């Protein structure tokens, strides 16, 4: 039995990875959300240490130099995101399994470091038009940021075969059930 397992949920922005992650956290008590660090501004509804660890660009760069991340990326211009080693260790020390809701490149870096400990799930939108509709419905995108996210999504989808399983999210309830089954099976191994 593999100890210190990791669950990775990755997808282009708007594909549903966060919804699936929250579903899994409510259904599987063994899982614990791995809080990512970011340099982006904190939104009004977000809590530091719960949604993200909000850090300055200078602090983030210092942590990079000190090798404190298992993965980090500049996801958007000037906006860094990463998974801290001590966050994963904190969850493992509580005999839980971290679930990482992270971007595609970061997910590939984690898989490379922990090849025998990961279950990686790639959540794919049914098509780019549906993804665009979902992103627009958020009401948070400008014309430019929407196009940037769509372009990035097309690129990220090209990496889907690097992951253990692809979940097409054309129906959220079905996608959640599929993810739950895969995670349960992995945790039983």
Secondary structure in CASP SS format (residue, H / E / C, confidence):
PFRMAT SS
TARGET T0000
AUTHOR 0000-0000-0000
METHOD secondary structure of the structure
MODEL  1
X C 1.00
X C 1.00
X C 1.00
X C 1.00
X C 1.00
X E 1.00
X E 1.00
X E 1.00
X E 1.00
X E 1.00
X E 1.00
X C 1.00
X C 1.00
X C 1.00
X C 1.00
X C 1.00
X H 1.00
X H 1.00
X H 1.00
X H 1.00
X H 1.00
X H 1.00
X H 1.00
X H 1.00
X H 1.00
X H 1.00
X H 1.00
X C 1.00
X C 1.00
X C 1.00
X E 1.00
X E 1.00
X E 1.00
X C 1.00
X C 1.00
X E 1.00
X E 1.00
X E 1.00
X C 1.00
X C 1.00
X C 1.00
X C 1.00
X C 1.00
X C 1.00
X C 1.00
X C 1.00
X C 1.00
X E 1.00
X C 1.00
X C 1.00
X C 1.00
X E 1.00
X E 1.00
X E 1.00
X C 1.00
X C 1.00
X H 1.00
X H 1.00
X H 1.00
X H 1.00
X H 1.00
X H 1.00
X H 1.00
X H 1.00
X H 1.00
X C 1.00
X C 1.00
X C 1.00
X E 1.00
X E 1.00
X E 1.00
X E 1.00
X E 1.00
X E 1.00
X E 1.00
X E 1.00
X C 1.00
X C 1.00
X E 1.00
X E 1.00
X E 1.00
X E 1.00
X E 1.00
X E 1.00
X H 1.00
X H 1.00
X H 1.00
X H 1.00
X H 1.00
X H 1.00
X H 1.00
X H 1.00
X H 1.00
X C 1.00
X C 1.00
X C 1.00
X E 1.00
X E 1.00
X E 1.00
X E 1.00
X E 1.00
X E 1.00
X C 1.00
X H 1.00
X H 1.00
X H 1.00
X H 1.00
X H 1.00
X H 1.00
X H 1.00
X H 1.00
X H 1.00
X H 1.00
X C 1.00
X C 1.00
X C 1.00
X C 1.00
X E 1.00
X E 1.00
X E 1.00
X E 1.00
X E 1.00
X E 1.00
X E 1.00
X E 1.00
X C 1.00
X C 1.00
X H 1.00
X H 1.00
X H 1.00
X H 1.00
X H 1.00
X H 1.00
X H 1.00
X H 1.00
X H 1.00
X H 1.00
X H 1.00
X C 1.00
X C 1.00
X C 1.00
X C 1.00
X H 1.00
X H 1.00
X H 1.00
X H 1.00
X H 1.00
X H 1.00
X H 1.00
X H 1.00
X H 1.00
X H 1.00
X H 1.00
X H 1.00
X H 1.00
X H 1.00
X H 1.00
X C 1.00
X C 1.00
X H 1.00
X H 1.00
X H 1.00
X C 1.00
X C 1.00
X E 1.00
X E 1.00
X E 1.00
X E 1.00
X E 1.00
X C 1.00
X C 1.00
X H 1.00
X H 1.00
X H 1.00
X H 1.00
X H 1.00
X H 1.00
X H 1.00
X H 1.00
X H 1.00
X H 1.00
X H 1.00
X H 1.00
X H 1.00
X H 1.00
X H 1.00
X H 1.00
X H 1.00
X C 1.00
END
